Amino acid sequence: MSYYNQPYSPGGFQVMPPAIKTIILANVAVFLLQSSPIGGLFTAAGALWPVASHNQDGLSFQVWQPFTYMFLHGSFGHLFFNMFALWIFGTELENYWGTRQFNIYYFFCGTGAALINLATTIGDPYPTVGASGAIYGVLLAFGMMFPDRYIFLYFLFPIKAKYFVAGYATIEFLSGLGSRTMGSGSNIAHFAHLGGMLVGFLYITIRRQGWSLPKWRHRTRASGKHSDRAPIRRIAGNDIPPASDAEIDAILDKISLHGYESLTEEEKRKLLQAGGKQ
């Protein structure tokens, strides 16, 4: 079973879907705050500082930083290209997956990239800022969802998305390896980029195997108390067993993945029945 094998977009394709719009506006707002008189303190507190960082100001890693660093940027160019890439590659993903799943994936990649970056920068004196880790996760997802879609490199040269993503991953790996082994002093967080792609790949691969939280909860509950026979409840002239919480969770998860129209008639009846019990 492929991951999200049916398009979501019940309202049609949106050029600026909700999650993309909100993320871009939030990043622009934070950048304006960074440019204010208190911007320096705000940036220092929200940036991702390495564990055991040795810096003259005594700033250190804090638990909120793997989330807040995604909204901070070092320059207008840094902000612009990150948000442009988010819009270019993320719009179709959000239309395909739905806003809720896109948000989960985006922030999963961003925080995962932060953790991998922390593991590779222990003791460094410089912090990391920017949404690039999450953006690279989005780029990876685009290549996995639409591998044969053509991307125009430099707006001129067509290349399939799967090769484009593989090329970027190779460049980031070699650049990151060179910066660590040769001490190049690069101010680009190559391993954060790779981290975003890695956790994105793991997330999509796991979901393609059919794993989901409702199914995990169902398996957990199944190991506990079982009832021999479900009671019968009469609804609209039909005798159907009431759905369990695990079944309702699975139905709601299916809607979030594939839309309401993907439900069978029995699943629709069970969902209606559960709503009647509220």
C-alpha positions in Angstrom: 0.0 0.0 0.0 1.5 3.3 -1.0 1.7 6.2 1.4 -1.2 8.6 0.6 -2.1 6.9 -2.6 -5.1 9.2 -3.2 -5.1 13.0 -3.4 -6.7 14.8 -0.5 -7.7 18.3 -1.7 -11.5 18.1 -1.3 -11.7 21.8 -2.2 -9.5 21.6 -5.2 -5.9 22.6 -5.7 -4.9 25.6 -3.7 -2.0 27.8 -4.8 -1.3 28.9 -1.3 -2.7 26.2 1.0 -3.3 27.0 4.8 -0.1 25.4 6.3 2.2 26.9 3.7 0.6 30.3 4.2 0.8 30.2 8.0 4.4 29.0 8.0 5.5 31.7 5.6 3.7 34.5 7.5 5.1 33.2 10.8 8.6 33.2 9.5 8.2 36.7 8.0 6.8 38.0 11.3 9.7 36.5 13.3 12.2 38.0 10.9 10.7 41.4 11.4 11.0 40.9 15.1 14.6 39.9 14.6 15.2 43.3 12.9 13.7 45.2 15.9 15.8 46.7 18.8 15.3 43.5 20.8 16.0 41.2 17.8 19.5 40.3 19.0 18.3 38.9 22.4 15.3 37.2 20.7 17.6 35.5 18.2 20.1 34.4 20.8 17.4 32.8 22.9 15.7 31.0 20.0 18.7 29.9 18.0 19.8 26.2 18.2 23.0 26.3 20.3 25.2 23.2 20.3 25.4 21.1 23.4 28.4 22.1 25.5 28.9 25.2 23.4 31.9 27.3 24.1 31.0 30.9 23.4 32.0 34.1 25.0 28.5 35.1 25.9 27.7 32.0 27.9 24.7 31.0 25.8 23.7 27.4 25.8 21.3 24.8 24.5 17.7 25.0 25.7 14.9 22.5 25.2 12.7 24.9 23.1 15.4 25.6 20.6 14.9 22.5 18.3 11.5 24.1 17.5 12.2 27.9 17.6 15.3 27.8 15.5 13.1 27.0 12.5 11.5 30.4 12.5 14.8 32.4 12.7 16.9 33.4 9.7 20.3 35.1 9.3 19.4 37.4 6.4 16.6 38.4 4.1 18.1 36.2 1.4 18.2 33.2 3.7 14.5 33.8 4.6 13.4 34.4 1.0 15.0 31.3 -0.6 13.8 29.0 2.2 10.2 30.3 1.9 10.3 30.2 -1.9 11.4 26.5 -1.8 8.7 25.8 0.8 6.1 27.2 -1.5 7.5 25.6 -4.7 7.8 22.0 -3.3 5.4 22.1 -0.3 2.3 23.4 -2.1 1.6 20.2 -4.0 2.5 18.1 -1.0 -0.1 19.9 1.2 -2.7 19.6 -1.5 -1.9 15.9 -1.8 -1.6 15.0 1.9 -3.9 17.5 3.6 -3.0 20.3 5.9 -2.8 18.3 9.1 -0.5 15.6 7.8 1.7 18.2 6.1 2.1 20.1 9.4 3.1 17.0 11.2 5.6 16.1 8.6 7.1 19.6 8.3 7.7 20.0 12.0 8.8 16.4 12.4 11.6 17.0 9.8 12.5 20.3 11.4 12.9 19.0 14.9 14.6 15.8 13.7 17.1 17.9 11.7 17.8 19.9 14.9 18.6 16.7 16.9 20.9 15.3 14.2 22.6 18.7 14.0 23.1 18.8 17.7 24.8 15.4 17.5 27.3 16.6 15.0 28.1 20.0 16.5 28.8 19.2 20.2 31.1 21.9 21.6 30.9 24.2 18.6 30.7 27.9 19.4 28.1 28.9 16.8 24.3 28.4 16.8 22.1 27.2 13.9 19.1 29.1 12.6 16.7 28.6 9.7 14.0 26.4 8.3 16.4 24.6 6.0 16.2 21.3 7.8 12.4 21.2 7.4 12.6 22.4 3.8 15.0 19.7 2.9 12.6 17.2 4.4 9.9 18.7 2.1 12.2 18.4 -0.9 12.8 14.8 -0.1 9.1 14.1 0.2 8.5 15.8 -3.2 11.1 13.5 -4.7 9.5 10.4 -3.1 5.9 11.3 -3.9 6.5 12.6 -7.5 9.8 10.9 -8.5 9.3 11.4 -12.3 8.1 15.0 -12.1 10.5 17.3 -13.9 12.2 20.1 -12.1 13.8 22.9 -14.2 17.3 23.4 -12.7 18.1 27.1 -12.9 14.8 27.4 -14.7 16.4 26.0 -17.8 17.5 22.3 -17.5 14.8 19.7 -16.9 15.7 16.9 -14.4 13.5 14.3 -12.7 12.7 15.0 -9.1 14.2 11.7 -7.9 17.6 12.6 -9.4 17.4 16.2 -8.3 16.9 15.1 -4.7 19.6 12.4 -4.9 22.0 15.0 -6.2 21.2 17.5 -3.5 21.6 14.8 -0.8 25.0 13.8 -2.2 26.2 17.4 -2.4 25.1 18.0 1.2 26.8 14.9 2.5 30.1 15.6 0.8 30.0 19.3 1.8 29.2 18.4 5.4 31.9 15.8 5.5 34.4 18.2 4.1 33.5 21.0 6.5 34.0 18.6 9.5 37.2 16.9 8.4 39.0 19.9 6.9 37.7 22.6 9.3 36.5 24.8 6.5 34.5 27.0 8.8 31.4 26.9 6.6 28.4 28.7 8.1 26.0 26.2 6.3 24.5 23.5 8.5 24.9 20.7 6.0 24.1 18.0 8.6 20.9 19.7 9.5 19.9 19.6 5.9 20.8 15.9 5.7 19.0 15.3 9.0 15.8 16.8 7.6 16.0 14.5 4.6 16.8 11.4 6.7 14.0 11.8 9.2 11.6 12.6 6.3 12.7 9.4 4.5 12.1 7.4 7.7 8.7 9.0 8.3 7.4 8.3 4.8 8.9 4.8 4.8 7.2 3.9 8.1 3.9 5.3 6.9 4.1 3.4 3.7 4.2 0.2 5.7 0.8 1.1 7.1 1.8 2.1 10.6 -0.3 4.8 12.3 -1.1 5.8 15.9 -4.7 4.5 15.9 -3.4 1.1 14.7 -0.8 1.0 17.4 -3.4 1.9 20.0 -5.7 -0.9 18.6 -2.9 -3.5 18.9 -2.2 -2.3 22.4 -5.8 -2.6 23.5 -6.2 -5.9 21.7 -3.6 -7.4 24.1 -5.9 -6.4 27.0 -9.4 -7.4 27.8 -11.5 -8.9 25.0 -15.3 -9.3 24.8 -16.7 -12.4 23.2 -19.5 -10.7 21.4 -20.2 -7.1 20.5 -23.7 -5.9 21.4 -26.1 -5.2 18.6 -27.7 -1.8 18.3 -30.6 -1.0 15.9 -30.0 2.1 13.8 -32.2 3.2 10.9 -33.7 -0.3 10.5 -30.3 -2.1 10.3 -28.7 -4.3 13.0 -25.0 -3.5 13.1 -22.5 -3.9 15.9 -21.3 -0.5 17.4 -17.8 0.5 16.4 -15.1 0.3 19.0 -12.9 3.3 19.8 -10.1 1.7 17.9 -12.3 1.3 14.8 -13.4 5.0 15.0 -9.8 6.1 15.3 -8.8 4.0 12.3 -11.8 5.5 10.3 -10.8 9.1 11.2 -7.2 8.3 10.3 -8.3 7.0 6.9 -10.3 10.2 6.3 -7.2 12.3 7.2 -5.1 10.3 4.7 -7.5 9.7 1.8 -10.6 11.8 2.4 -14.2 11.0 3.4 -15.0 9.5 0.0 -12.5 6.7 0.5 -14.7 5.2 3.3 -16.8 2.1 2.6 -20.5 2.2 3.3 -20.1 0.2 6.5 -17.4 2.6 7.7 -19.7 5.6 7.0 -22.5 3.9 8.9 -20.2 3.2 11.9 -19.0 6.8 11.9 -22.6 8.1 11.8 -23.5 5.7 14.6 -20.6 6.9 16.8 -21.7 10.5 16.2 -25.2 9.6 17.4 -23.8 8.4 20.7 -22.3 11.8 21.6 
